[in-house]
Amino acid sequence: MRRSMLFLPGNSPNILLNANYLGSDSIILDLEDAVAPTEKDSARILVRNAIQSLGYTKEIIVRINPIDSPYWEKDLQTIVPIKPDMIMPTKVSGAEDIRTIAAYITKLEEELGLEVGRIKLIPLIETALGVERAFEIASADPRVTCIFLGGEDFTADMRCVRTKPGNEIFYARSRMVVAARAAGVEVMDTPWTDVEDYEGLIEDAKLAKSLGFSGKASISPRHIPFINEVFSPTEAEIQYAKDVMETIEKAKAEGKGVVSLRGKMIDAPIVNRARQVLEAAEAIKGGR
């Protein structure tokens, strides 16, 4: 279950040490924006050692530098041998970016004798061109299991200001969700950047959920409980889902083709939604 992802700078030992206890479903160990060029080498080593020695129980994602930088190959050379769950390529603008990275990971896996394809990709889409090519990116390679919208860089590329209402990223959000669902992968929403505005965070997370996002990233541990709550089924939703499944099973046993619950016809979309709710509840209950 991936409701929340928390960005952690790869050059901060104290933060990496406490990553297991910050409440997010996934942790993103950052080798890109949070790390100055002079600290890239030391950050790689620090992240590698943290993953090897700290026994993380969260989903481990490592954000690497973009392929037009001189750092991404060294990032992968250092990180692939320790088998993180996912790699997050950045500034992804097309399928060719993904194919290049996937091919390089495969090369390293083969050289190291690792299972080919085990490490997945979550492309960070943060340009206008990337948003327009979102489906192409999402379906570029079997390693891609999720795509992620980077709102700050996207609005900079669009030459507009990121605002709390978020009207300027509404199209991008919608486009990303449609592309992800069409490609059969998950999709994560951009972080809320005002660390102190919890009410704004909750409303923004609710909007993202209503659009179809799987979850939301965060730059602050203090945001994680709110994100997890928004993207978790409520007790009422769980009970309704159980009632739907019980009603369907009873109808099948009685040979009924048409059935209703609480005055509403129960059709295939409602049954599918009920299954999704129960699967989400079970995944949360069982942990990672």
VOGU-3710 file (C-alpha; in Angstrom, 3 decimals, decimal comma):
1> mrrsmlflpg> 0,000/0,000/0,000  1,549/3,254/-1,116  -0,423/6,155/0,386  2,489/8,356/1,374  6,074/8,850/0,221  8,520/10,966/2,209  11,513/12,730/0,660  14,692/12,457/2,729  17,962/14,167/1,764  20,630/11,608/0,972
11> nspnillnan> 23,352/13,672/2,613  21,782/13,847/6,097  22,880/10,952/8,367  20,524/11,822/11,248  17,462/11,897/9,019  18,405/8,641/7,274  18,899/7,026/10,664  15,301/7,805/11,677  13,623/7,081/8,326  11,926/3,922/9,598
21> ylgsdsiild> 10,035/5,822/12,261  8,533/8,729/10,338  5,274/7,010/9,402  5,355/7,020/5,603  4,637/3,950/3,510  7,641/4,681/1,288  10,851/6,639/1,774  12,583/8,508/-1,050  16,319/8,800/-0,447  17,260/11,809/-2,520
31> ledavaptek> 20,489/12,082/-4,510  19,224/14,930/-6,702  17,811/18,305/-5,602  18,638/17,943/-1,909  22,322/17,269/-2,632  24,815/19,879/-3,819  27,147/18,913/-6,696  30,099/18,827/-4,317  28,323/16,278/-2,108  27,055/13,840/-4,756
41> dsarilvrna> 29,746/11,218/-4,137  29,434/11,275/-0,357  25,621/11,170/-0,551  25,716/8,054/-2,733  27,937/6,307/-0,215  25,804/7,442/2,702  22,572/6,234/1,073  24,176/2,940/0,101  25,409/2,330/3,628  22,085/3,345/5,152
51> iqslgytkei> 20,153/0,857/3,033  22,672/-1,878/3,745  22,885/-1,415/7,493  19,737/0,204/8,890  17,198/-2,500/8,089  14,552/-0,297/6,537  11,089/-1,877/6,612  9,573/0,753/4,317  9,478/0,671/0,540  12,845/2,097/-0,477
61> ivrinpidsp> 12,974/4,520/-3,403  16,157/6,272/-4,496  15,815/9,473/-6,504  18,678/9,749/-8,969  19,971/12,656/-11,014  18,583/13,299/-14,538  20,143/11,606/-17,550  21,391/14,917/-18,944  23,609/15,262/-15,855  27,035/13,675/-15,291
71> ywekdlqtiv> 25,809/11,871/-12,152  23,078/9,381/-13,044  25,280/6,470/-14,122  27,340/6,686/-10,929  24,088/6,868/-8,972  22,944/3,589/-10,492  26,356/1,937/-10,217  26,306/2,606/-6,484  22,649/1,924/-5,752  21,653/-1,018/-7,977
81> pikpdmimpt> 23,930/-3,532/-6,172  22,010/-2,993/-2,913  18,670/-3,698/-4,617  16,319/-0,873/-3,608  12,646/-1,422/-4,349  12,480/1,444/-6,825  14,556/4,004/-8,663  13,064/7,446/-9,294  14,402/8,963/-12,535  14,022/12,744/-12,632
91> kvsgaedirt> 13,128/15,317/-15,298  11,635/12,521/-17,408  10,275/13,924/-20,668  9,710/10,824/-22,774  9,813/7,064/-23,120  13,397/7,106/-24,386  14,590/8,424/-21,014  12,984/5,432/-19,314  14,321/2,929/-21,828  17,844/4,304/-21,413
101> iaayitklee> 17,700/3,999/-17,627  15,983/0,599/-17,686  18,594/-0,770/-20,093  21,426/0,472/-17,900  19,869/-1,113/-14,793  19,484/-4,390/-16,706  23,147/-4,237/-17,722  24,190/-3,766/-14,096  21,886/-6,532/-12,865  23,320/-8,967/-15,397
111> elglevgrik> 26,896/-8,040/-14,500  26,166/-8,449/-10,791  24,179/-11,666/-11,149  21,013/-10,052/-9,778  17,430/-10,875/-10,694  16,700/-8,884/-13,835  13,679/-6,625/-13,535  13,287/-6,746/-9,774  14,111/-3,059/-9,313  11,138/-0,986/-10,455
121> liplietalg> 10,897/2,589/-11,727  8,770/5,533/-10,630  9,429/8,313/-13,160  9,214/11,855/-11,832  7,384/13,900/-14,469  8,016/17,613/-13,981  7,968/19,288/-17,400  5,247/20,291/-19,839  6,613/17,819/-22,373  6,663/15,066/-19,762
131> verafeiasa> 3,020/15,672/-18,840  1,980/15,587/-22,492  3,872/12,290/-22,868  2,697/10,817/-19,572  1,087/7,701/-21,076  4,147/7,076/-23,251  6,331/7,275/-20,133  4,009/5,143/-18,002  3,976/2,372/-20,594  7,620/2,640/-21,712
141> dprvtciflg> 8,963/-0,365/-19,798  7,669/-3,137/-17,497  9,781/-1,713/-14,683  7,485/1,333/-14,485  4,896/0,624/-11,783  4,012/4,190/-10,823  4,404/7,746/-12,127  4,760/10,871/-10,042  3,956/14,534/-10,704  6,515/17,142/-9,633
151> gedftadmrc> 4,443/20,300/-9,292  7,169/22,814/-8,499  9,368/22,133/-11,512  6,309/21,713/-13,723  4,969/25,178/-12,886  8,428/26,663/-13,407  8,533/25,048/-16,843  5,046/26,415/-17,543  6,177/29,909/-16,484  3,420/30,228/-13,913
161> vrtkpgneif> 3,287/30,526/-10,133  2,427/27,556/-7,928  -0,532/28,521/-5,763  -2,371/26,833/-2,922  -5,645/26,435/-4,857  -3,621/24,611/-7,518  -5,618/25,660/-10,581  -2,382/25,878/-12,555  -1,662/22,136/-12,080  -5,222/20,830/-12,419
171> yarsrmvvaa> -4,754/19,813/-16,050  -1,410/18,151/-15,297  -2,914/16,217/-12,399  -5,827/15,015/-14,504  -3,588/14,101/-17,424  -1,259/12,109/-15,146  -4,071/10,127/-13,539  -5,661/9,235/-16,884  -2,277/8,214/-18,317  -1,430/6,062/-15,297
181> raagvevmdt> -4,754/4,272/-15,198  -4,670/3,689/-18,957  -1,187/2,179/-18,593  -2,192/0,081/-15,573  0,196/1,734/-13,104  -0,196/3,763/-9,929  0,161/7,554/-9,726  1,406/9,781/-6,889  0,585/13,422/-6,330  3,015/16,286/-5,819
191> pwtdvedyeg> 3,931/17,408/-2,264  2,175/20,221/-0,415  4,950/22,729/0,163  3,629/24,801/3,094  4,899/22,829/6,071  2,705/24,699/8,595  -0,607/24,710/6,679  -2,240/21,423/7,699  -5,748/22,428/6,660  -4,503/23,307/3,193
201> liedaklaks> -2,646/19,991/3,031  -5,754/18,011/3,917  -7,879/19,779/1,311  -5,175/19,340/-1,325  -4,845/15,638/-0,493  -8,627/15,192/-0,674  -8,629/16,847/-4,102  -5,845/14,551/-5,289  -7,733/11,505/-4,032  -10,925/12,668/-5,741
211> lgfsgkasis> -9,015/12,901/-9,038  -7,822/9,320/-8,717  -4,305/9,603/-7,303  -3,052/6,573/-5,395  -1,329/8,676/-2,750  0,738/11,773/-2,150  4,393/12,588/-1,608  5,628/14,803/1,208  8,665/16,851/2,105  7,762/16,948/5,812
221> prhipfinev> 7,251/14,081/8,289  4,557/16,188/9,943  2,395/15,841/6,834  2,483/12,050/6,760  -0,318/11,273/9,286  -2,723/13,566/7,430  -1,873/12,064/4,032  -2,226/8,524/5,347  -5,616/9,316/6,821  -6,953/10,905/3,627
231> fspteaeiqy> -5,795/8,017/1,439  -7,030/5,288/3,800  -10,578/3,908/3,553  -12,829/5,042/6,382  -14,624/2,556/8,630  -17,864/3,471/6,868  -16,338/2,801/3,451  -14,969/-0,541/4,625  -18,301/-1,599/6,074  -20,157/-0,586/2,909
241> akdvmetiek> -17,666/-2,557/0,817  -18,240/-5,616/3,000  -21,993/-5,182/2,653  -21,654/-4,961/-1,132  -19,655/-8,189/-1,321  -22,037/-10,003/1,049  -25,032/-8,829/-0,987  -23,441/-10,012/-4,221  -22,570/-13,423/-2,769  -26,108/-13,818/-1,426
251> akaegkgvvs> -27,584/-12,850/-4,813  -25,394/-15,436/-6,567  -26,487/-18,149/-4,125  -30,131/-17,266/-4,761  -29,639/-17,101/-8,531  -30,493/-13,417/-8,776  -29,022/-11,419/-11,640  -30,045/-7,995/-10,351  -29,531/-6,821/-6,788  -29,670/-3,571/-4,828
261> lrgkmidapi> -28,272/-2,342/-1,538  -29,668/0,592/0,434  -31,854/1,501/-2,506  -29,016/1,558/-5,046  -28,384/-0,937/-7,833  -25,180/-2,915/-7,342  -23,399/-3,189/-10,671  -19,861/-4,137/-11,747  -18,199/-0,743/-11,066  -19,561/-0,692/-7,512
271> vnrarqvlea> -18,363/-4,253/-6,916  -14,926/-3,416/-8,287  -14,709/-0,357/-6,058  -15,724/-2,456/-3,040  -12,940/-4,923/-3,813  -10,430/-2,077/-4,085  -11,508/-0,684/-0,711  -11,182/-4,065/0,997  -7,823/-4,740/-0,638  -6,562/-1,332/0,512
281> aeaikggr> -7,806/-1,943/4,056  -6,111/-5,348/4,134  -2,851/-3,912/2,796  -2,847/-1,191/5,459  -3,635/-3,726/8,175  -0,839/-6,002/7,038  1,739/-3,254/6,659  4,125/-3,206/3,735
//
